[in-house]
């Protein structure tokens, strides 16, 4: 077992080696690296020193990975980070590998010996919900229709115990996702908004939209601006007739939830979840992610696919293997409901994933 102070020195040595030896014909100075990372030279020095080194935060190690994954970071001696959207597949793979290595070393430095357990529990700077560019994140929920708010005393603005969250839909998914994004990106500005309260500036952040086209107008507006062969349809009179329709040329397939009749009435036993990410059509430097389902449990299933600590890593690996560039992906998956409880989809199990797009990224 490696002591934490020894692990910290190992990380410090690795950071210094990257700066001095990563490119055999070019030695990057501390000042040049500080310029690229927008930090001070003494801070770079504190991360590299062998006597009581300072362990960098995870987001700074992500910046190291961005800088050293491509020679373009030092092209024309400009010393700057290249945006993820401009990196090639090879460069993105190099960034991911270096980021994982540095985060493993950091985990050992702050939490003990290097090992899978340390990596598993430290999610800072890792996974599909990590936004390495440092830009703000806006989570968008629909508002409950007025007729439903009126039936809930604490959702009426004039009530002394008015609670804003009661006016929103998909609260389970919002609670789960907001906490996870904040944990993964501790320095980012992460807020939630109702679809009706979005400002023009909100639309140009990283947008994460919860819920479907019936109640969430942001979902409708964004799907109108992007390209994805999945369309949601619903029927208030018969939920069995609604679903996600996938169109491939002249062929269309409808994936529907499953409800069963019981003595207690009709219950949901299987929903369909849709998670879709692409570049923000209103700001190409940011992303849009839509987590949707035919019912709220499908929305929660879409979210938990990449937040549940038991499944998020393997599902994230599935994304990486299936969609190499990571800019755009769409997954439809089954969400099993057992005794009223949402079971997190495991995308590696047969028959769980119903449809994946784009086809050409595998």
N, C-alpha and C positions, 0 to 999 in steps of 0.2 A: 504494500500500500504506500502511496506517495503522500507525504504530508502536504497540507494546503500551502505552506510557505514555499515548499519546493515546487509545487505546481504553479504558483504565481511566478517564480523565476523561470520556469519552463515557458510559460506564456510570454514573459518579457523577452526571453531569448528568441522566441519564434517571431515576435514582432520586429525585433531588430534585424533578424536574418531576412525577413521579407524586404525591409527597407534597403538593406545593403546588398543583398545577393539575389533577389528574385529575378532581376534581369542582369545576366552576366556582364553585359557591356555598359550598364548604367547603375550608378549608386545614387539613390535618392537621399537627399539630406533631410534632416529633421525639419528644417525650415520649409522645404518644398512640400513635404508631406503635411505639415501643419497648414499650409496654404490650401491644399486640396481638401482637407478634412474640416477646415474652418475652426481650428483650435489653435492654442498657443504652442510655441516651441517648448517651453518648460513642461507642458502637459504631455507632449510626445515623449520627452526625456523621462518623465516620471513613470510612464508605461514600460519603458525599455530598461530601466536601471536594474541591476542585480541585487542591490541592497534595499530591501523593503520596497519592492515595486508597487505602484498603484495599479490595481486591476481595472481596466477600462470597462465602461458600461457596454451592454450587448449591442446597442445601436452604433457605438463607435467601431466595434469589431465588424459589424455589417458594412460600415463605410470602408474599412480596410479591405474587405472582400471585394467591394465594388471597385476600389482603386487598383488592386493588383490582379484582377481577373482579365484586364485588357491593356495592351500596350498603348492604346489610344488615350489612356489617362495621362501619359507623359508626352504625347505627340506635340511637336513644336515647343517642348518645354513649357507647356501651359499648366500642367499639374492641376487637374480637376477631375471630378467624378463624372463618369458617363452614365446618363440615365438608363434605367433598366429597359425602357422602351427602345433604346438604340443599340442594345447589346445583341450580338448574334447568339444562336443556340449554343455554340461552343463556349462563348464567353459566359453565358448564363450558367452553363453546367460547371464551369470553372469557379464562378462566384459561389454557387451553392456548395461545392465541395470545400472550398476554403472557409466559407462561413461556418459550415458544420464543424470543421477542424478547430477553428478558433473558439467557437462556443463550447465545445467539449473541454478545451483547455481552461476556459473561463469557469465552467461549472466546477472543475476540479479545484481551481484556485479559491473559489468562494464557498464551496460546499464539501470539500474533501476529495477523495480519490477519483480519478477518471473512471467512468463506468457508465453503463447504460442507465442505471437508476438516476444518476445525477442529471443526465441529459433529459430523461423522461419528465422530471418534475420542474425543470427550468424552461419555461416556454418563452421567455423574453427573447425577442428578436428572431423567433422561429415560426415556421408554418405559413400556410396560405393567408392567414389573417394578420401577418406582419407586413407593414407598409414601410419599406426601407427609405423612401424619399422624404420622410418626415412631414408630409403634408397632412392637413386635418382630415378627419373622418366624420361623416354625417350619416347616422342611422335613421332611416325614415319608416315610420309606421302610418297606417291609415287611422283616421278618426272613426270611432263608432258612429253609426248613423244616429241622427237626433232622436228617433223613436226609442232606441236602446239606451241612450244617455238619459233620457227623461225618466226611464224606469229605474235608474240608479241614483239615489240621492247624492252621493258624494261626487258624482260626475257632473252635477249642475253647478255652474259658476257661482250662483248666489248662495249655495249651501255653506254654512260655517266650516264644515269639514271637507270642503272641496279638495279633491286630489287630482291633479292634472293627468297622472298616469291612467286613471280610470276612464279617461276619454279615448284612450288609444286601443287598438287591436294588437293581438299577438304579443301580449305582455311576457309570456313564458320565453318566447324566442328573444325578445328585446333584453330581458334580464340576463339570459344566458350569454348573448353575444356581446353586449356592452361590457360586461365584466371581462370576457375573454380578450376582446380587442384592447382594453385598457391594460390588462396584464401583459399582453404580448408587445404592446407599444407604450411603455410607461411614460414617455415624454411627449406623446402626441396629444393634440386637442381632439377629443372624441365627444360628440354630442348626439342627442337624439332629437328628432323633430317630427311633428305631424306633417303629413303630406301637404296639408293646407297652409302650413306656416313656413314653408321653405322660401328662402330669399334667393335672389340671383347668385349671390356668392356661394350659398350652400350647394347649388347645382354644379359648381366647378370644383368641389372637393372630391375625395374618394367617397362615393355614394354607396351605401349598403341599404337596400330596400327590402322590407319585410312585407309579405302578403301579396295577394293577387289582384287581378284587374277589376274585380267587382267593387272593392272599396278603396283601393289604393290608386289614386290618380297618377302618382309618380311612376308606378309600375306601368300603367298604360302609356304615359307620355314617353318613357324611355324605350319601351319595346317598339314604339313607333319609329324610333330613330336608329335602332340597331338591327343587325342581321342575325337571326336565329330561327331555325325551322321548327320551333315549338310554339304552339298557340294554346292559350288556356280558354276553355269555354265552360259555362256553367248553366244549370237549370234549377232555379229556386224551387220549382214544384217537385222535381225528382233528382236528388243529388247523384243517383246512379247514372244519369244521362250526361253529366258533366265530366270533364277530364282534360288532359293535355294531348292535343293532336299534333302528331309529327308528320310533316309532309316531305316526301322524297320523290321528286318528279311527279308522276301521275298517281303515286301510291300514298295513301294516308292511313295512319294507325292512331287510334284513340286509346290512351291509357287512363283507366278510370279507378277511382277508389272502390273499396268493397264494404258494403254495409250488410248486416245480417238482422233478420227479424228475431227478436227474443220475447220472452214473456214481459219484460220490462219495456219493450218497444224496440225501435230500430237503433242499432249501435254501429259505430265505425270500428272495423277490425283491420283495415288496411288503407292507408292513404298513399298518395303519390307526391313525392317531393321533387322540386326542380331547383337546382342551384346553377346560376348562369353568371359568368364574369366576362367582361370585355372592357376595352378602353372607353372612358367616358366620352360620349359623342359631343359633349359640350366643352371638353378640355382633355385633349389626347394625352396629357401628362398624368392624368388621374384615371381611376377605374370606376366601373359600375359593377356591383354584385347584387343579384336579385335572388333572395331565398324565398321560395314560394311553395305552396301546397294547395290542394283542393280545399282542405280545412286547416284550421290553426295547428293541428297536430302534425300535418305535413310540413308546415313552415318550421316548426320546432325540430322536426326530423332533419330538414335540410341544414339548419344551423348546427345541430349537434353532430352531424357527420364530420365536421372539422373542428369541433370544440371538445367533445367527449374524450377525456384522457385515455379511455380504453380503446378507442377506435381512430382518433384523429391522425395518429402517425401513419397507420397503414393506409388510411384513405388519402392522406397527403402524398404518400409514396405512389399510390395509384394515379393521382393527378400528375405527378412528375413523370411517371412512366408513360402515361397515355397522352399527355399534352406537353410536349417538350418545351415549347416557348412560354406557356403559361399565361399568355396575354388574353386568350379567349378560350373558354370551355363551357360546355353545357352538359349537365348530367341529370337525367330523370331516374329516380330510384324508388323502390317500394319502401314504405314505412309501416312496419307491423305495430299494431296496437294490442297489447296484452293486458286484459283486465283494466282497460282504460288508460294504461301507461304507454307512453311513446318509447319504442325500442329504437336505439340508434342504428341506422343502416350501416352494414359492413359491406363496402363496395367490392370487396374481394370474394364474397360469397356468390355462388351461382344463382342466377335469376334475381338478384337484388337490383342490379343496374338494368334499367329498361331501355335506355337510349343514351348514346354519347355523341357529341358533336364538338368540333369538326372531325370529319372522317380522316383527313389527311395528316393529322398530327402524330399518329402512332409511329 
